[in-house]
Amino acid sequence: MNSVDYSPNGAQMVTGGSDGKVKVWNGTTGFCFVTFVEHSASVETVRFLRSGNAVVSASLDGSVRAFDLVRYRNFRTLVTPRPTQFVSLAVDPSDEIVCAGTQDTFEIFVWSMKTSRLLDVLAGHEGPISGLAFNPTQPVLASSSWDKTVKLWDVFESKGATMTLPHSADVLTVAFRPDGKQIASSSLDGHISVWNGVDGNLVGTIEGRRDVAGGRKNSDKSTFAAQASASCFSTLCFSADGEQLLAGRNTKWICVYSVARRACLDKIQITANFSLDGVLAAPRHT
C-alpha cells in the first residue's frame, strides 16, 4: 500500500497500491466495497474530492484517473503529451483543478477536472516532485522536491514559482495548516520545518530523527547509528485546529508534535509488526 486518504466525512477511505489497484473501504467495518483496476502500474497517490463522491489517483503508468463512487466508473483520465511517471497529487479546494508531480521530468502538470484539458506545465524543480498540497484558503500550490526546496505556485495566474523555501536536505513531503497560515515540510535529515504560509519565513524546526528511528535486526549490516541518521518522516498532516502536527513513515509509530512548542507530545503505536522496530520474536518451543 502506497497511499491512503479519508473521505471528508470520515465514513470511507481509499488506498492505492503497488499492484495498480485503487480500493475504497468502509471506514467503520473495514470492508472493501469497490476495486478499480484501470491503472497498469503502481498507484503512488490517491485523494478524495471535497464532495466525497469521487477519488483521484496518480500512477507510474503516466495517467491520473478520477473514479465516480456513485456509478463506480472511471469518468476522467488525465494524460500528458509524452510518457512520464507520477508520484504526487493534489486537488484544489473547489475540485476543479488537478495537479500531479513527476519523478522523471521534474515537472508539475495541471489539468481541468471538468474538461480533462491540460492547462499548464510548471517547471523549475531540479529533482523528483515528492509532494503537492493546495492552500485551503488561497489559490496557491506548494510542491516539495528532492532538489532541497519547496516552491509555491500561483496555478491560476501562470506566473511560475512565486516563492522558494530552501532546505538543508531533500524534501519528502509538504502540508498546509487548515487555515493556510503555515506550511510544514519534512526533509531527509529528519527535520520538520514550519514556515509562514504568507511571507515564507521559517517559523521553527522540529528535530524528529530520534522519534522516528526504530531498532535493527541481527541480520542488518548497517549500525543503529547509521539507520538513525537516515530516519525521516515521509508524511505529514496538521490537526483540525492546526495546533498539532502528525508525522509518520515506514515504522510502527505515528508521532504527534506541538507546533508552537516544537516538541513531541505522543508516539502512537499502530502495528505490532516486530520487523518495523527491529525486534526479533522469541522462538516457540514445542
N, C-alpha and C positions, 0 to 999 in steps of 0.2 A: 504494500500500500504506500503510495507516494504522497497523497494529499487527501484532506478531509475538510468539509465545510458544513456548518449547520444552517438550516433554513432560518429566515428571520424570526419565526415564531417558535423555533426550537423543537418542533414536532418531528422534523425529518433531518437526515444527514446524508451527504453524498460523498463517495470516495472514488478515487482514481488510482489504478494500479499498474504495475509493470506488465500485466497481461493484456493491456489495452482496453480493459472494461471499465465502464462507469456504472457504479451501483448506487441505488438510492435505498435508504434504510428507514424504518420506523424508529424514531429516537427513543421511544419508550420500551418497545418489545425487542428491539434489535433484529427485527425481521427484514430481510431484503425483499422488497416487493417489485423491483424492476431492475433489469440489467441491460445496458446499451453496449453494443459490440461493434459499432461502426468504425472505431479507430483501429488502425493496423499496426500501431506501435505503442510504446509505453505512454500512459497518460500521466503527465507531470503535475498538473494543477487543475483543480475543479473549484467552481464558485456558484453559489446560488444567486439568482437575481433578487433584487429588493422585493419584487412582487411575490416571490416564493413559488411561482408557477413554472419556473424553468431553471435549468442549470446549464453552465457553460464549462467546457473542458478544453485544455490545450495539450497537445501531444507532440511527441518526437516525430510523428508521421507528417508534420508540416501543416496540420489543419487545426482550426479552432471550431468546435461544434457546439451548437445550442440544442438542448433537448426539452421538449414540451412534457410537463408532468401531468397534463390533463389527458392528452391523447397518446402519450408515450411514443413520441416520434422525434426524429432528428429534423428540426424545421429550419435550421440555418447551418451552413458550412462555410466558414471563412478561410480563404486560402490566399497565398502570396504569388506574385509573378514568377518567382523562382523557388526551388525546393529549399527548405530550411527546417530547423528543429526548434520547437517552442518549449520553454522551461518555466515561464512565469506568465501570470494572467491577472487582469484587473478589469472590473466593470464599473462605470461611473454611477453615482447615486441615482441618476434618472433612468438607468438601464438602457440608454440609447447609444453609448459608446463602449466598445470593447477594445482593449489593448493587450497585446501579447509580446513578450520579450524572447529573443532567440539566444542560443548558446554558440552558434557558429558564425553568424554575420554581425553580431553585437548591435542589432537594430531593434526598434520597437515599432510594431505595426498597429495602426489604428483603423478600426472599421466602424461603420454604422450598423447597429443591430437591426434596424428596420429594413434597410435596403441591401445589406451584405456587401456594400461597396467599400473598397479600400480608400480611406480618406487621406492618410498621411503615413509617412515612414520617418520615424525620429532616429537620427543618427548623431553620435557624439561619444558614446561609450567605447572603450578600447578592450572590453572583456565581456564574457557572457552576462546576460541580464538575469541576475539571480532572484530578483523580487520586484513586484509592482504594487502600488497602492494609490488609490484616489483619495484626495482630501474630501471628507464628508460634507464640508460646507462651502468649498470653493472649487472652481474648475482647474485644479492643479493635480498633476500626476507625479508621483515620486517613484524613481527607479533606482535599485541598488545593483551594483555590478562588481565583478571580480577585478575591476581596474582601480579599486580602493576609493570609489566615490559613490555618493548618492546625488542624483540630479533631479531637479524639479522642473517640470514642463507645463506650459500652457497649451494643451492639446487643441483648444478651440480657436486660438489666435494664430497657431502655427509659427510661433516666434522662436522655436527651438528651446534649448535649455535656458531657463531664466535664472537658475542658481545651482551652484555645485558645492556639495558638502564633502570635504576631504577626510579620509580616514587613514589610519596607520597600517591597515591590512585589508585584504579582500573582504567585501561586504556581502553577507549571505542573505539578508532579508531586511525588509523595511515595513513599518506600520505607522498609521496615523492615530492620534488620540481621537475619540469620538467627536470632540468639538473642533478638531482640526488645528488646535493651538500648539501641539507638539508632535514631533516625529521621533520615532525610535528606530535605531538600526543596530544590527549585530554584525560584528566583524570576526575574522578568522583568528584573531589574537585573544578571543574570549571576552572582549569588551562590548558592552551595550551603551551606545551613545544616544543621548536625548537632546534634541535640537528644538529651537523655537520655530514653529511652523510658519511664522510670518516673515521674520528677518533672517532666518537661517543660522542664528548664533547658537553655539554649543551651550546647553543648559547644564549638563553634567554627564559623568561617565560612571557606569556600574561595572565593577570588576566581577565577572561571573565565572571565570575559568575554574576556580576551585569548587564552585557549586555544581557545575555540570559534569565534572570529572568522575568517572567510575573507577572500578578496580581493574585487575588484569588476571588473565588465566595463567596457569603454569606453562602452557604451550606458547604464550605470547613471547615474541623475540624482542619487542620494544620494552623499555623500562616504564615504570609507572610515571616517572618524571617526564619522560618523552610523550606519553599519552596525555598527561595533564596539560602540557604545553600546547597541544593541538586541540584541546577541548574548547568548544564554542557552541553557541545556540544557532539553530537553523530556522527557528520560527519564533515570532513574537506576536503578542496580542495584548492590547490595553483592556482593562476592565471597563464596564459601562460608565463609571464615574470618572475614569481617567486617572485615578489615584494609584492604581496598581498596574504592574506590568507582568504578564505571564510569559515565560520563556521555556523552550524545550528543544530537544533534539533526539537522537537515537540512543537514549538512555532510559532508565526506568523512572526518572524524576521529571517533574514539572516544577520550576522554581517561580515563586511569587515575590516580586520586588516592590518596595515602596518607591515611587518615582521621586517624591520630594526628599526622602531621607537617603535614597540610593543604597538601600540595604535589603538583604534577603529576609522576608517575613516568614516564609514557609517553603518546605520542599514536599511536594505531593507525590507519593509513590503510586504509579499507575499500572504496574505489572510486577509479577513475581518471577519473571524470566531472569534466572541467575546469570546467564551469559552476558546480559547487558551490563551487569555490575562486576563482572569478573569473579564471581563466586562459584566454586565447584560444589555440586551436591554430593553429600556423603553417599558412598555405595551401600546398597541394601544387601544385607546378609540373609541368605535363605537356609 
